[in-house]
Amino acid sequence: MDEKKWQAEKFEANRPHLRAVAYRMLGSRTEAEDAVQETWLRLVRSDTSHIENLSGWLTTVTARICLDLLRTRKSRREEPLTIHVPEPMVVHEAGNGTDPEQDALLADSVGLALLVVLEKLNPAERLAFVLHDMFDVSFDDIAPILGRTTVATRQLASRARRRVQDTPSTTEADLTRQRHVVDAFLTASRVGDLQALLAVLDPEALFRPDAVAARMGSVGELQGRSAIAATFNGRAQAARAAVIDGAVGAVVIIGGQLRIALRFTLNEDNLVTAVDAMADPERLRALDIVLIEP
């Protein structure tokens, strides 16, 4: 068989596995696809005649690409108020060239709650944990990717495992419930549906902006759903759903810079009882934020 054809067939057979590795590493479907495509480009440029385990080689290459992306992402996060945009929730319409069944499998197997926790790991910890704990790759094989000893790699995975287990996290069901309410609020706000806004607000709801947010929106503290609904009616055009400190809220990002964050408090009836608007740079820097892709 022609070598290029053989490479293509082997790569396609491994593509679902590589996508799964990259998605868990990066938490972004778009970045995962880019990483897998880069793996293919490196494959066609390589001499594979001496590679005994092509699947292992492809996994290693994909992991290294993801590690580089994670390190780049981390360096960008050190810039003031710069936000990374993962895509933990994947919804695609039929006919757009994607595989909805595979997308659903990815989203189901790596829920938003776990991705939020994984975002707390540093790149080396995340790689060691994902490859070993999720894909059963040996520490001997992971160590060269990280440029560390097997013992050090084992310690990285162990530390990551403890962080994942010890991190208090909202359950997937709670995040789904919160997101449903926040999405309803944002959609009603964008389209100017006053009745829909009133429907998701508690009668005694509060809007509490910090000083910077109050100046930006030209509005201070409000009480009562009528006042809050009237204020948000037709607004929130640039707002994006996000997990903020473990709960679903919303953020406004302009030019890659976080400008304002909205934290929602819900009651047992799934009504919004409070909206806290934060725009003070110091407060924003202290927030733990993971964006949710529509």
LOPAFI-735214 format. One record per residue (C-alpha): residue in three letters; x, y, z. Coordinates in steps of 0.02 Angstrom, whole numbers, plus 50000, padded with zeros to 5 digits. Layout:
ALAXYZ...
//
This chain:
MET500005000050000ASP500575017749963GLU501355025350120LYS500305041250114LYS498705031250096TRP499235020050240GLN499595035350347ALA497895042850306GLU496975026850349LYS497895024750513PHE497645042950559GLU495765042250525ALA495635026550631ASN496475036050774ARG495585052750749PRO494165049750876HIS495445045251009LEU496525060350969ARG495025071950974ALA494545064951143VAL496305067551211ALA496405085251143TYR494665089951205ARG495035084351382MET496705093251378LEU496035109551308GLY494185110051352SER493855117551181ARG493165108751030THR493905121450910GLU495645120550987ALA495525101550995GLU495145100650809ASP496605112250774ALA497765101350879VAL497225085550788GLN497465093950619GLU499205099450670THR499565081450719TRP499075075950544LEU500225088950466ARG501665082750572LEU501285064850524VAL501375068150337ARG503035077250361SER503785062950461ASP504655046850416THR503545033650496SER504525018450435HIS505375016350604ILE503835019850712GLU503275003650793ASN501735010450881LEU500925023650772SER499435025950887GLY500595029651032TRP501615041450923LEU500045050950870THR499465052451050THR501165059051103VAL501195071950964THR499425077751004ALA499855079051188ARG501395089551152ILE500395101251041CYS499075103051177LEU500405106151309ASP501115120351204LEU499365127751184LEU499045126651371ARG500695135251410THR500305149051285ARG498585150951361LYS499325152251535SER500535165951482ARG499105175651404ARG498095174151564GLU499455183351656GLU498995198651555PRO497765209451654LEU495955204051630THR496305193451476ILE495075179051461HIS495305162051380VAL493785155651286PRO493545136851307GLU492025128151235PRO491455115951367MET489675114651304VAL489565108751124VAL487985110551021HIS488045109050833GLU486675108650704ALA486575094650577GLY487325098050408ASN488765108950464GLY490095096050427THR490335090450608ASP489855074050689PRO488465077950815GLU488555060450890GLN490415062250926ASP490145079850993ALA488795073351110LEU489955059551172LEU491315072251209ALA490135083951301ASP489345069751401SER490985061651451VAL491795077951505GLY490475088551589LEU490615106951622ALA490915103851807LEU492465093351773LEU493125105551643VAL492985119651769VAL494045109551890LEU495315104651755GLU495535123151715LYS496285125251888LEU497735113551849ASN499365119851776PRO499825113151603ALA500995099451664GLU499765093451797ARG498345093351672LEU499325083251544ALA499905070451672PHE498175068551746VAL497235067651581LEU498415055551495HIS498625043951644ASP496965044551734MET495835046451583PHE496785037051448ASP497865025051548VAL499495030951468SER500975025151569PHE502035037451666ASP503555031051571ASP502745037251410ILE502115053651483ALA503775058651562PRO504695062451396ILE503265073651340LEU503485084251497GLY505375082751499ARG505315075651675THR505755059451760THR504465045751782VAL504445048751969ALA504155067451947THR502775064151821ARG501925052151940GLN501995065552075LEU501225078251955ALA499765066751918SER499535062952103ARG499515081552146ALA498285084952006ARG497175070552064ARG497125077652241ARG496695094952174VAL495285087852069GLN494605077652214ASP494785091452343THR494065105652239PRO492275109152290SER491275109452131THR489465112352087THR488645096852019GLU488295095351833ALA486425095751868ASP486585112051966LEU487615120151829THR486355114751698ARG484925121851802GLN485855138251829ARG486315139751647HIS484505137351593VAL483975152151702VAL485435163351653ASP485205159451468ALA483365163751482PHE483805180251567LEU485115185051438THR484025180151290ALA482555190051355SER483685204851387ARG484435204551212VAL482795203251118GLY481875215451231ASP480595203051296LEU480025211751456GLN478795198151506ALA480125184651489LEU481295194851597LEU479965196951731ALA479645178151725VAL481405173651782LEU481565186951917ASP480985185352097PRO479755199152147GLU481005205852275ALA482565203552166LEU484055214952193PHE485285222452070ARG486915227052156PRO488265235452050ASP489965240052118ALA490485258152098VAL491325255451930ALA489865245451860ALA488655258751921ARG489605272151825MET489715261251669GLY487845257551669SER487285274251738VAL486205265051864GLY486395261252049GLU485655248052161LEU483895242452114GLN482575232352205GLY481085223452130ARG480925213551969SER480015227451877ALA481445239651899ILE482775226751855ALA481815220351704ALA481585237951639THR483445241551660PHE484015225751570ASN482675226051436GLY483535227051265ARG485275226251340ALA486535212251371GLN486955211851185ALA488785207751219ALA488515196951373ARG489145178951371ALA488675164951489ALA490125159651601VAL490525149751757ILE491075162451886ASP491835155452045GLY490905139152020ALA489185146151974VAL488435151151807GLY488405169751774ALA488825181351630VAL490265192151571VAL490555205751445ILE492205204651351ILE492775218051230GLY494365215851129GLY494835200651231GLN494735210751392LEU493505207051531ARG492465222651564ILE491065217051678ALA490475201151765LEU488715197351823ARG488465184951965PHE486705177851981THR485925171152141LEU484455159152119ASN483155152752241GLU482365135452251ASP481055140652124ASN482425144551996LEU482065163152004VAL483435176152007THR483505184252179ALA485055194852150VAL486185200852011ASP487885207252066ALA488785217551934MET490665218751953ALA491765229951848ASP493125235351969PRO494755228651894GLU495385222052060ARG493775212352090LEU493795205651912ARG495585199351930ALA495075189252082LEU493695179951990ASP493885162251925ILE493015162551754VAL492695149351622LEU491675154851472ILE490285143751404GLU490155142351216PRO488355142751149
//
